[in-house]
Amino acid sequence: MLKQSELNIGTLGHVDHGKTTLTAALTHQWTDKHSESVKRSMTIKLGYADTIIRRCKDAGLYPFTTDAKCPGGATPEEVRRISLLDSPGHETLMATAIAGSNIIDAALFVISAAEPAPMPQTREHLMLINALGINNVIIVQTKIDVVGKERAKKHYDQIRNFIKGSKIENAPIVPVMANKNINVDALLDEIMKIKVPERDVSADPILYVARSFDVNKPGTSIKKLVGGVIGGSIIRGKFKVGDEIEIRPGINMAKDKSKKETFEPIVTRIESLSAGSEELDEAIPGGLIAVGTSMDPSLTKADGLVGQIVGHKDKLPQSTNSITINYNSLNRDDIPKQSFRPDELVLLGIGTGTVVGYITKIKKNKLEIGLKHTICADKSEKISVLRNFSQRWKLSGYGTLA
């Protein structure tokens, strides 16, 4: 039994191009469980699900499936476990997609044949792929059943023209009918070609928190309450059940919201580790991990700790409300080419969180930025920078901590 995923694979693409339907075809789970997502029929928060890729013997050209049984009824061999991270495509939720992109090893870039390529967020997500250096990308051409063979071929050519000159110009394009499970086996074949990145399990561990929960049901007696649960991806190192961990920046101790934030790190103990339904004694990088803790579950409810980072006690970077980044601009022809201004507001994707900042100092390609909220950032991560043009946040570039 494969207990932990080898890869984190994100879905990127324009709104309503079929990312969640594709995720369901691969994992047999519907990731849009958040009530507002269901109400609005679109992904609002990051959704995720694990699945096991299996190989059927004597199955022909594409022997892979995520079903428990082969077409002839035989039991397939388990060959790889992966985690799927479903990101929103809507422009106003771009920051959430950026947060998800910081913890993925590969991407399924979903482009619907029912609309011309590229659509606005298709273009922005390609910029994101280029900016963050996501090299393992499979383009999934969805909804081909809606347009027919000839239009699908023309749309394929549009995609090839769109990605020409980008870092993924040679990426495979796989047409699928996700709602009918057609050609999903060909997509799985491409996923199996992705190499597992080298993982540093000896370093001090870091986990980015992508979701957090209170799993206790209303009315549960005090004796049966369990601690808060955090879900995310381990970037390096490993965690074990029983480890004492620290979460930064932690809890805001300022009781009056008008007062300056004063954060105190959370120190707690790992009570359980799990990947999907599989319980683990220890967890290493790869896939999405749920960490059961001994902390007050009120701290983790409703994604209260999203954007924070977890490590061993006294091994994390210091929390801060200001950063300096080396900025790299994206070459975009759809936003004004103008310099940053002192006090200009920017929206930053840091780890798995987003925070509003304001420019305090500009020196060539180096920006000093004050932050509206305290954060804890790891030196290794890339920080996405969005600027406000005509009352819309647009991805303008990225930076690394100076």
N, C-alpha and C positions, 0 to 999 in steps of 0.2 A: 504494500500500500504506500503510495506517494503522499507523504504527510504535509510537505511544505512546497509552495510554488517556487519554480525556478525563475520565473519572469513576471514582471509587472508590465502589462500591456494596456495602454490607454487608447480610448477612441477619441478622435478629433474630427471636426467638420462642422459645416453650416447647420443651423437649426432645422430640424425636421427632415434631415437627410437619411435617417434610419439608424442612428448609432445605438439607441437603446434596443431596437428590434434586432439588430445584429448581435448585440451582447446577449440577448435572450436566446438567439439561435445557437450561440456557442456554449452558453452556460446552463440553459434551461431555467434561468431565473430572470425575473423582471426587476431591474435595479431601481426603477422610479417608484420607490415606496414612500417617499416623503409626501405628506398630505398636499402641500402646495403644488408639487410636481404633478400629482394625479389630477388635481383640480384644473391646472393650466395645460395639461397634456404636453409638458416639456420638462426636461431635466433641469432642476433648480440647484440641487446639491450634488456633490460627487457620489456616484453610485458604484458599488463594486461587488464582484462575485468571483468565486473560484471555480475552475473546471479542470477536469482531467482529460487529456488527449490520449486516445487509445488507438492501437493498431489492430486491424483485422487481417488475418492471414488469407492469402489468395483473394484479395479484394480488388485487384486490378491496379489502375494507374494511381488512384488516390486512396490509400488504405486507411486513412485516419478518420476518427469519429470521436464525438464526445458522448455518444450514447452508451448505455451499459451493455447493449447487445449488438452484435454484427447483423447485417441484413438476413443472413441465413440462420440466425439464432445462437451462434457460437459466442463465447465470452472473449472479448478482445483483450489484448495485452496493454497494460498501463505503461505509457512511455514518457509522459511529461505532464506536470501540473502547472497551470498558469493562473494569474489573477488578472481580471479585466476591470479596468477603471473607466467608468462611463462619465465623460465630461460634458457640460452643457455647451451648445453651439451658439446660443443667442448672443448678440453683441453686448447687451447690458450685463451678461454674466461671464464676459470674457475673463475677468479676474479669477473666477472659480476654475475655469479651464486652465489658466496659467498655474494656479496652485497645484492642480493635478499633474501638470506636465513636469513638475519638479521631482516627482517620485516614480516616473516610468522608465523602463528600459527600452521600450519599443512602442510604436504607435500603429493603429489601424486608422488610416486617413480616409474617412467616409465621404464619398462624393456621389450625390444622387444623379442618375441619368435623366430624371424628370425635369431638371432645370439646367440652364447653361452653366458651363464651367469656365471661370470660377464665379461663385457667389461671394458676397462680401466677407463672411466669416471663413469661407474656404480659403480666401486670400490671406486673411489674418492668421489663420492656423498654420499656413505654410510659412509665414514669417516667424511664427513661434517655433516651428520645427527647426528652421534655419538658425534662429537666434540661440536656442538652448542646445543646439548640437545633437538633436535626436536623429541618429543615423539609421537605426533599424525601423524602417517604415514600409508598410504594405498599404497600397491604395486599394480601397474596396469600392467598386462601382455598384451602387445599390439601385433598386427600383427599375431594373432593366425590363421587367415584365410589363411595366406601365407604358414603355415607349416603343417596344418592338425591336427587331434585329437591326434594321438599317440605321435607325436613330441612335441606337446604342453604340454602333460602330463609329458614327460621326462624333458622338459624345466622348468615346475613348480617345479619338484624335484630339479633341479639345483638351482633355486632361493632359495628354502627352505634351501638347504645346504649352500649357499652363506651367508645368513643372520644369520645362526646358531651362537649363542654366542654373537651377537650384541644386541644393545638396542632395536632393532625392530624385534627380532627373532619370535615373536608371531603376527606380523602385518598381517592383512588379505591380501590375494592375489586375485585380481579380474581380470579374463580374459575378454578382450573387443575387439570388432571390431569397433574402433572409427569412421572409414570412412563409416561404414554401420549402425551406431547407435545401435549396438547389445550389450546388457548387460550393457549399460550406466545406465539403471535404477537400476541395482544391485550396481553399483559404487555409485550412489546417495544415496542409502540406507546406505552404509557404511559412507558416508560423514555426513549423518544425525545423526550418532552415536557419532560424535566428539563433546565433550563438549566445550562450549564457555569459554575461560579463564576468570578469574576474572580481571576486569579492574579497575584501580585506576583513577577515573575521578576528584578527589579533588586535586591532585597534580599539580604542575606547569607543563603546557603542553610541550610535546616534539613531533615534527614531523620530521621523516627522509625523505629527498627529494630523490625520486627514478627517477623522470623525471621532466623536466621543458621545457616550451614552450612559443613561441610568437605565439598567435593564430590569429593575424591580417593578413589579406590577402594583398599581394602586391598591391599598389595603393590606399589603404584605406586612406581617408582624415584624416587630423590631428584631427579634431573634433570627429571623430568616432573611433579613436584608443582606445584600452583597455589595461590595465596594464598586466604585465607578469603573467603567470600561473605556479604554482608549483604543482607537484603531488607526493604523498607519503603516508606514513602510520603514524598515530598518535600512539605513544607508551604508553603515559599516559596523563591524563588531558583532557581538552576539549578546543576547539576554537570556537569563535562566530564571526559572521559577524559584522564588526566594530571594532574588536580588533586591537590594535597596536601590531605589532609583530616585532621580530628581527631575522635576518638570519645570522648565523655565519658559517665559518669565514668571509663571505661577499665578498667584492670587493678588488682585488689586486690593490693598489694605485701606485705601482712602474711602471712608464711609460717605463723604460728600462728593458727588460727581463733579462739582465745580472746583474741587481741590486738585492739586497735582497728583498724578498717579504714583503710587508707591507699591511696587510689586514685591512679593515674598515668594521664593521658590517653594513648590510643593515637594515634600519628601514622603515617599510611600514605599510599599513593598509589592513586588509582583506575586500575585496569588495564583494566576493561571496564564497560559499562553495558548492561543489556538489559531489555526489557519482554516477558515471555513468551519466545518464540523469536527476537524481533527485536533485533538489535544496534543500539545507539545511540552516536552521538558525544557527545551531550549529552542531559541529561534535565531536565525541568521538572515542576512540580506536575501531578498527574493520574495516576491509576493506581498500580500497584505496580511498583517498580523493583528489580532485582537489581544489586548493586554488587560487582564483582570487585575485590579489593584485593591488595596485595603483603604483607599481614600474615600471620603464622604461622597456618595454618588450625586449629591446636589451640585458638585463642582463640574461633573462631566455631562450633565443632562443638556439636551438640545444643542449638541456640538459646542459646548462652552469652552473646550480646550483646543479647538481647531487652530492650527497655526503655531502651536507651541512645540518645543522639542524636548525629547526625553533622553536621558543618559544616566550613567552611574553618578552617585553623589559626588559633588565637587569636581566633576570632570567636564562640565559644560562651559561654553563661552559665557561671559557676563551679559546680563540683560542691559539694554540701552534704549534711549529715546532719540538717538541721532546716529547717523551712519555717513561714511564717505565711500563713494563708489567710483570706479573707473568706468565711464559710460561709453557704450558703443551704440551709435545711431543706426537705425534701419533705413535703407534707401526706399522710401515710400513716396509715390507720386500722388497719393490721394489725401495727404495732409500738408499743411503749410510748412515750408522749410524756414523755421525761425528759431533763434537761440533761446535758451532758457532765460527766465527773468527772476530776479530776487523775489522771494515770497511766492513764486508760482507753485500752485498745488500740483502734486503728482500722485498717481496711484501705483503702489509697488506690490509686486508679487514676490513674497519672501518665504521660501520653503513652501509650506502648504497653506500659508495665510496671506492676507492682503491687508495693507495699511496705507492710510493717506499720509503723505509727507509734504513738506514745503521746502523749497530751495533756500538755503542760507548763504551759500558761497559757491561761486563758479570759477574754476581755473582750468582753462583748456578743456580736456575731456574728463576732468575730475569734478564731481559734484558733492558738496556737503549738504545733507538733507536732515532736517529736523522731522521727527515723527509724531503724529497725533497720539499714538499709543506705543507703549513699551513693547519691544520685541527681543527675541534671542535668535541670533543668526549664526550659522556655521560658515566659516571662511570658504568652504569648497563650493557653495551653491551660487547659481546665477540668479540675479534679481531682475525681474521684468519691470520695465518702466512704461507706464501709460500716461499720456498727456491729454488734457481736455481741450478739444477743438469743437466749437459750435455746440457746446453742452453735451458732447459725447466723448467718452474715454476711448482713446486710440493707442494701440501698442506702438511706441515710438522707438524703443530700443531696449537694451539690457545692460546690466553692469555687474561687476564683481567687487567685493569688499576690498577697499584699499588698505 
